[in-house]
Amino acid sequence: MELSVLKKMLIGGAKKILDNKQELNDMNVFPIPDGDTGTNMDKTMSGVLKVLVEIGDRDLESSDFDKLYTGALMNSQGNSGVILSQWLKGFLKAFKDYDEVCAGSLYAGFLAGTESAYNSVAEPVEGTFLTVCRQAQENAEDNLDEDTTTEQFMKDIVEGATESLKQTPELLPILKQYNVLDSGAMGFVCLVTGMLEALDESFAIDLSEFESVATVDAGASVPGMGGEGLAEFGYCTEMIIQLDDDKADSFNESLVTSDMRDFGNSLVLVKDGNQVKIHIHTLKPESVMAYFHKFGEFIKLKIENMTIQHNETVFANKKDVAIVAVADGEGFEKLFKEMGVTEIAKGGQSNNVSVMSLCDTCKDASAKHIIILPNNKNIIMTAEKVREVMKDCEIHIIPTKSMAEGYLALSLVDTNASYQEIEAAMNKALEGVHTGLIAKADKTGVYNGINVNAGDFIGVLDDDIITCGSSDLKECLAQFIPTVPGASACESVMIFADNNEDKDLADSMNGQIKSDCPSAEIYACIGGQNIYNYVIAFS
């Protein structure tokens, strides 16, 4: 099959994820409406779709695969979105070596995709997207021979992925405990099922329906990747050519000057006897050299990267340290700014910040060293990709898993100190920290041995449900605090409420909380966060 079939397959996969986005979001371990796997994977594939819209009806070219990956990466958000982008990185890169879609090229793509996805995770966990993409590829490999058709290969992929998905609870205890399948793994099943369905002759492509997809422009400059600086500055190229005897008389300055307009700008060209002096700012100095080399030999050649020179100047003028924090809620945004945060990236649970958005925020921070507080376990991987992308500054990541941890990391920091001192102080502040969450359950079931009814308030401590009492928020908070291990020895209990009413409720319970935590300073303020009535920092 022609390589253009790959466009149909990518569109089919993207549409299947979009169609199942809400179902993927609902496949949440906890009975809280904070699932975002479907949203995250949809954002990644939307980045791919946007590039396909720009490509249009023409055939895929080698350079398109880089653009497709960039679209996926820069639009990715959350662990599931980033891991999918890394699978696509390997899958798409493999097709650079092929000019058709067949069982062999697809096998190379799925193998490379699996390797890339695994390599993107520092500590791979089985029972997830990783397991399912690997076992799908292995199932197809086991059945692959010289007679395997494209359709049969994809059927083997879907079959392997579907069977692997069913086994995820046996590999990941928390899935079995809460009687759910892994949502990221299900997302991969949706992807490959859509790719298979796209091979049907009845599958129609209508790229116009994706023209309004909200994404980062795939052709946009990627901070730190050289795009925006190189396009503006390029290489200052100067040379003196000794014209060959048979070329001296025929050298046409007007024609050469006209040709050079396609290579760059700031052109100066002077012919002096048998020598030609050239000055040009270009993105392709090698092409300029090749053009002039046919006229004679180089007497002098000088090429300077103006982008590096510009960046060095900018770097020298930057402040030394900046802090970027991800925050969900006006209260947290205001609090973090008051504590010395340079720039805020808006996002959080169920609204993860994308790689591009976090890059833009870091660029706005404009410092030699930028310390990122992800403040969500699902954004740490995004921050790591930002560190790979940003080349004009050093990115340092404090692995804060909640805004409560972000607050405590900032609480004892002198923001005027060196980045090494700030990093050390933040990591020290996170020792012995626990995060509590109180929210209303949207599902009924048994979680961690605790009966939960939809509509009840539940208390979560560091990813474990520890209390569920009633539909009364005050009662839940009263039950939750003393259940926290070591509560009586806490030095501080900081309660971030979602609104004024819930803050007033927490204030009214100050005495009761103090009796449960006699050694602690008790303080409540408005965080303004979504989903959770309370985010609580125990230190």
C-alpha positions in Angstrom: 0.0 0.0 0.0 1.1 3.6 -0.7 2.6 5.6 2.2 -0.5 7.8 2.1 -2.4 5.0 3.7 -0.5 5.8 6.9 -2.3 9.2 7.0 -5.6 7.3 7.0 -4.4 5.0 9.8 -3.3 7.9 12.0 -6.6 9.7 11.4 -8.5 6.5 12.2 -6.5 6.1 15.5 -7.0 9.7 16.4 -10.8 9.6 15.8 -11.2 6.4 17.8 -9.5 8.0 20.8 -11.6 11.1 20.4 -14.8 9.0 20.2 -13.8 7.2 23.5 -12.3 10.2 25.3 -14.9 10.4 28.0 -14.9 6.6 28.6 -11.1 6.8 29.0 -11.4 9.7 31.4 -14.0 7.7 33.4 -11.6 4.7 33.7 -10.2 6.2 36.9 -8.7 4.3 39.9 -10.4 6.6 42.4 -14.1 7.4 42.5 -13.4 11.1 41.9 -14.1 12.9 38.6 -10.4 13.7 38.0 -9.5 11.2 35.3 -7.8 12.8 32.3 -6.3 10.0 30.2 -8.7 10.4 27.3 -8.2 14.2 27.3 -4.4 13.8 27.4 -4.2 11.2 24.6 -6.7 13.2 22.5 -4.5 16.3 22.8 -1.4 14.3 21.6 -3.3 13.0 18.5 -4.8 16.4 17.9 -1.3 17.6 17.4 -0.8 14.9 14.7 -4.1 15.8 13.0 -3.2 19.4 12.8 0.0 18.5 10.9 -2.0 16.2 8.6 -4.3 19.0 7.8 -1.4 21.1 6.7 0.0 18.3 4.6 -3.3 17.9 2.9 -3.7 15.6 -0.1 0.0 15.4 -1.0 2.1 12.3 -0.3 4.1 12.0 2.9 7.7 13.1 2.7 10.6 12.2 5.0 10.5 15.6 6.7 6.8 15.2 7.5 7.5 12.5 10.1 9.6 14.9 12.2 6.7 17.5 11.9 4.2 14.8 13.0 6.2 13.9 16.0 6.8 17.6 16.9 3.0 18.1 16.7 2.4 15.2 19.0 5.1 16.1 21.5 4.4 19.8 21.9 0.7 19.2 22.3 1.2 16.3 24.7 0.2 16.7 28.4 0.1 14.3 31.3 1.9 11.0 31.5 -0.5 9.2 29.1 -0.1 11.9 26.5 3.6 12.2 26.8 4.1 8.4 26.6 1.9 8.2 23.6 4.0 11.0 21.9 7.1 8.9 22.6 5.5 5.8 21.1 4.7 7.9 18.0 8.3 9.1 17.9 9.6 5.6 17.3 6.7 4.5 15.1 7.0 7.5 12.8 10.8 7.6 12.7 10.8 4.0 11.4 8.8 4.9 8.4 11.6 7.2 7.2 13.2 4.1 5.8 10.1 2.9 3.9 8.1 4.1 0.9 5.0 1.9 1.5 2.7 0.6 4.2 3.0 -3.1 4.5 3.4 -5.7 7.2 7.2 -5.3 7.3 7.1 -1.5 7.6 4.4 -1.7 10.3 6.4 -4.2 12.2 9.4 -1.9 12.2 7.1 1.0 13.3 5.5 -0.9 16.2 8.8 -2.3 17.3 10.5 1.1 17.3 7.4 2.6 19.0 7.6 0.1 21.8 11.3 0.7 22.4 10.8 4.5 22.4 7.9 4.3 24.8 9.8 2.2 27.3 12.9 4.3 27.0 10.8 7.4 27.8 10.0 6.1 31.3 12.7 6.1 34.0 11.0 3.2 35.9 8.6 1.3 33.5 5.6 -0.1 35.2 3.9 -3.2 33.7 0.2 -3.5 33.4 0.0 -0.1 31.6 0.2 1.3 28.1 3.8 0.0 27.9 2.8 -3.6 28.5 0.0 -3.5 26.0 2.0 -1.9 23.2 4.8 -4.4 23.7 2.6 -7.5 23.8 0.6 -6.3 20.8 3.8 -6.0 18.9 5.0 -9.4 20.1 1.8 -11.1 19.1 2.0 -9.6 15.6 5.7 -10.6 15.4 4.9 -14.2 16.3 2.4 -14.4 13.4 4.5 -12.5 10.9 5.7 -14.2 7.7 6.2 -13.3 4.1 2.6 -13.8 3.3 1.2 -11.5 6.1 -0.9 -8.7 4.7 -1.2 -5.2 6.1 -4.7 -6.0 7.3 -3.8 -9.3 8.9 -0.8 -7.6 10.7 -3.1 -5.0 12.2 -5.6 -7.6 13.2 -2.8 -9.4 15.1 -1.9 -6.1 16.7 -5.5 -5.4 17.8 -5.9 -9.0 19.0 -2.7 -8.9 21.1 -3.5 -5.5 22.5 -7.0 -6.5 23.5 -5.9 -9.7 25.2 -3.1 -7.8 27.0 -5.5 -5.1 28.2 -7.6 -7.8 30.0 -4.5 -8.9 31.9 -3.5 -5.5 33.2 -5.2 -5.9 36.6 -3.1 -9.1 37.2 0.1 -7.1 36.6 -0.7 -3.9 38.5 -2.1 -4.5 42.0 -3.9 -1.2 42.3 -6.0 -2.0 39.2 -7.0 -5.3 40.7 -7.7 -3.7 44.1 -10.1 -1.2 42.5 -11.4 -3.6 39.8 -10.6 -1.4 36.8 -8.5 -1.7 33.6 -5.6 0.6 32.9 -6.9 3.6 31.0 -3.7 4.3 29.1 -3.6 0.7 27.9 -7.2 1.1 26.8 -6.2 4.2 24.9 -3.6 2.2 23.0 -6.3 -0.4 22.1 -8.5 2.5 20.8 -5.6 3.8 18.8 -4.7 0.5 17.0 -8.4 -0.4 16.5 -9.0 2.9 14.8 -5.9 2.3 12.6 -7.2 -1.1 11.6 -10.7 0.3 10.8 -9.0 3.0 8.6 -7.8 0.2 6.3 -11.3 -0.5 5.2 -12.1 0.9 1.8 -15.3 2.5 3.2 -13.2 4.6 5.6 -13.4 8.2 4.3 -11.0 11.0 5.1 -12.4 14.5 5.6 -9.5 16.6 6.9 -11.7 19.7 7.0 -13.4 18.4 10.2 -10.1 18.8 12.0 -9.2 22.2 10.8 -10.5 23.8 13.9 -8.7 21.4 16.3 -7.2 23.5 19.0 -3.4 22.8 19.1 0.0 24.3 19.1 1.0 25.1 15.5 3.1 22.2 14.4 5.2 24.6 12.4 5.7 26.9 15.3 9.1 27.5 16.7 10.0 25.2 19.5 11.9 27.1 22.3 15.4 25.8 22.6 15.3 23.7 19.5 16.8 26.4 17.3 13.7 27.1 15.3 12.9 30.6 16.3 16.5 31.9 16.6 17.8 30.3 13.5 15.0 31.5 11.3 15.8 35.1 12.4 19.6 35.0 12.5 21.0 32.0 10.7 24.7 31.9 9.6 26.8 34.9 8.6 28.7 33.5 5.6 31.6 35.3 4.0 33.9 34.0 1.3 36.3 35.0 -1.4 36.3 32.9 -4.6 39.2 32.7 -7.1 37.3 32.2 -10.4 38.5 29.5 -12.7 40.0 30.9 -15.9 37.2 29.6 -18.1 34.6 31.1 -15.7 35.9 34.5 -15.1 34.5 36.2 -18.2 31.1 34.4 -18.0 30.4 35.1 -14.4 27.2 37.1 -14.4 26.8 39.2 -11.2 23.1 40.0 -11.8 22.2 36.4 -12.4 24.1 35.2 -9.3 22.6 38.0 -7.2 19.2 36.9 -8.3 19.9 33.3 -7.4 21.3 34.2 -4.0 17.9 35.8 -3.0 16.6 32.2 -2.6 19.4 31.4 -0.2 19.2 34.2 2.3 19.4 38.0 2.9 21.9 40.8 3.7 23.7 39.9 0.4 26.8 41.8 -0.7 28.5 40.5 -3.8 31.5 42.2 -5.4 33.5 41.0 -8.4 37.1 42.3 -8.6 38.9 40.9 -11.6 39.1 37.1 -11.1 38.0 37.2 -7.5 34.5 37.4 -6.1 33.7 38.5 -2.5 30.4 37.3 -1.0 28.6 38.2 2.2 25.2 36.6 3.0 23.0 35.7 6.0 21.6 32.2 5.3 20.1 29.2 6.9 22.0 26.9 4.4 25.7 27.9 4.2 26.5 24.5 2.7 24.2 25.3 -0.2 25.8 28.7 -0.7 29.2 27.0 -0.7 28.2 24.4 -3.2 26.7 27.0 -5.5 29.9 29.1 -5.6 32.4 26.2 -5.6 31.4 25.4 -9.2 32.9 28.8 -10.2 36.3 28.2 -8.6 38.3 27.7 -5.5 37.8 29.3 -2.0 40.6 31.7 -1.0 38.8 32.6 2.2 35.8 31.1 4.0 34.2 32.3 7.2 30.9 31.0 8.7 29.6 32.2 12.0 26.4 31.0 13.8 24.6 34.2 14.6 21.9 32.3 16.6 24.5 31.1 19.1 26.0 34.6 19.3 22.6 36.1 19.9 21.7 33.5 22.5 24.9 34.0 24.3 24.2 37.7 24.5 20.6 37.1 25.7 21.9 34.5 28.1 24.4 36.9 29.6 21.6 39.4 30.2 19.2 36.9 31.8 18.6 36.8 35.5 20.3 33.8 37.2 17.4 32.0 38.7 13.6 31.8 38.1 10.9 29.6 39.6 8.0 28.3 37.5 5.1 26.7 39.2 2.1 24.9 37.8 -1.1 26.0 39.6 -4.8 25.3 39.5 -6.9 28.0 41.1 -6.6 31.8 41.5 -5.8 31.3 45.2 -2.8 29.1 44.5 -1.6 31.4 41.7 -1.7 34.4 44.0 -0.1 32.6 46.9 2.7 31.2 44.8 3.5 34.6 43.3 3.6 36.1 46.8 6.1 33.4 47.8 8.5 34.3 45.0 7.4 32.3 41.9 8.4 34.0 38.7 5.9 32.6 36.3 2.7 30.5 36.7 1.7 27.8 34.3 -2.0 27.3 34.6 -3.0 23.7 34.9 -3.5 20.8 37.3 -5.5 17.6 37.7 -7.8 17.0 34.7 -6.3 20.1 33.1 -2.7 19.1 32.6 -0.4 21.7 31.1 1.1 20.8 27.7 4.8 20.6 26.8 4.6 23.7 24.6 2.6 25.7 27.2 5.2 24.9 29.9 8.0 25.8 27.4 6.4 29.1 26.8 6.1 29.8 30.5 9.8 28.9 31.0 10.7 31.2 28.1 8.7 34.0 29.8 10.6 33.4 33.0 13.9 34.3 31.1 16.6 33.0 33.4 19.8 31.0 33.1 18.5 28.4 35.6 14.7 27.7 35.8 13.3 25.6 38.7 10.0 23.9 37.8 7.4 22.9 40.4 5.1 20.5 38.5 2.8 20.2 41.6 1.1 17.2 40.1 2.5 13.7 39.6 1.0 13.7 36.1 3.0 16.8 35.0 6.5 15.7 36.2 7.0 13.8 32.9 5.9 16.9 31.0 8.5 18.9 32.8 11.1 16.3 31.9 10.3 16.8 28.2 10.6 20.5 28.6 14.1 20.0 30.0 15.0 18.1 26.9 13.5 20.7 24.6 14.8 23.9 26.2 18.4 24.4 25.2 19.0 28.0 26.1 18.7 27.6 29.8 19.1 24.9 32.5 15.9 23.3 33.8 15.8 21.9 37.3 12.8 19.9 38.4 11.6 19.6 42.0 9.3 16.5 41.8 6.3 18.0 43.7 3.3 15.8 43.2 0.6 18.2 44.5 0.1 21.9 45.1 0.4 21.3 48.8 3.9 20.0 48.2 4.6 23.0 46.0 3.5 25.3 48.8 5.8 23.6 51.4 8.7 23.5 48.9 8.4 27.3 48.6 7.7 28.0 52.3 11.3 28.0 53.6 13.1 29.2 50.4 15.1 32.3 49.9 14.3 33.1 46.3 17.4 35.3 46.1 19.7 32.4 46.8 21.6 30.4 44.2 19.8 27.7 42.3 21.8 25.0 44.1 20.7 26.4 47.5 17.1 26.8 46.4 17.0 23.2 45.0 18.5 21.8 48.2 16.1 23.8 50.4 13.1 22.7 48.4 14.0 19.0 48.5 14.7 19.3 52.2 11.3 20.9 52.8 9.6 17.9 51.1 10.9 15.4 53.6 8.1 14.0 55.7 5.4 15.8 53.7 1.9 14.3 53.2 -0.9 15.5 51.0 -4.5 15.1 51.9 -7.4 15.5 49.5 -11.2 15.7 50.2 -13.6 15.4 47.4 -17.1 14.1 46.5 -17.2 10.5 45.1 -18.9 10.0 41.8 -18.9 6.2 41.9 -20.1 3.5 44.2 -17.7 0.7 45.1 -15.2 -0.8 47.5 -11.9 1.0 47.5 -8.9 0.0 49.6 -11.4 -2.0 51.8 -13.6 1.0 52.3 -17.2 1.2 51.1 -17.8 4.3 49.0 -21.2 5.5 47.8 -21.5 8.1 45.0 -22.2 11.4 46.6 -20.2 10.7 49.8 -17.1 12.7 50.6 -13.9 10.7 50.7 -10.5 11.5 52.2 -7.4 10.6 50.2 -3.9 10.6 51.7 -1.0 10.2 49.3 -3.0 8.3 46.7 -4.8 6.0 49.2 -8.5 6.4 50.3 -8.5 6.3 54.1 -11.9 7.6 55.0 -15.4 7.8 53.7 -18.2 8.8 56.0 -21.2 10.6 54.7 -22.4 13.3 52.4 -21.5 15.9 55.0 -18.2 17.7 54.3 -17.7 18.7 57.9 -18.1 15.2 59.1 -15.6 13.9 56.5 -13.0 16.5 57.5 -13.5 15.7 61.2 -13.0 11.9 60.4 -10.1 12.5 58.0 -7.6 14.6 60.1 -7.1 12.1 63.1 -6.9 9.2 60.6 -3.7 10.6 59.1 -0.7 8.7 60.4 1.4 10.9 62.6 -1.2 13.7 62.7 -0.6 14.3 66.4 3.1 15.1 65.7 2.6 17.4 62.7 4.2 20.8 62.9 1.8 22.4 60.4 -1.5 21.7 58.8 -2.3 24.0 55.8 -5.8 23.7 54.4 -6.5 25.0 51.0 -10.2 25.4 50.3 -11.9 25.5 46.9 -14.2 28.4 47.9 -15.1 30.9 50.7 -17.8 28.7 52.1 -15.5 25.7 52.6 -12.8 27.9 54.0 -15.2 29.2 56.6 -16.1 25.7 57.5 -12.5 24.8 58.0 -12.0 27.9 60.1 -14.9 26.9 62.3 -13.2 23.5 62.9 -9.9 25.0 63.9 -10.2 24.0 67.6 -11.2 20.5 66.7 -8.3 20.1 64.3 -6.0 21.6 66.9 -7.0 18.9 69.3 -6.1 16.2 66.8 -2.9 17.9 65.9 -1.8 19.6 69.1 1.7 20.4 67.9 0.7 22.0 64.6 0.1 25.5 63.4 -3.4 25.3 61.7 -4.1 27.6 58.8 -6.8 27.8 56.2 -6.9 29.8 53.0 -8.5 29.8 49.6 -6.7 27.8 46.9 -9.6 28.0 44.4 -8.7 24.5 43.0 -11.0 22.4 40.9 -12.4 19.0 41.9 -11.2 18.9 45.5 -13.0 20.7 48.3 -9.8 20.7 50.3 -6.1 20.2 49.5 -4.3 19.7 52.8 -0.5 19.9 53.4 0.7 18.0 56.5 4.3 18.7 57.5 
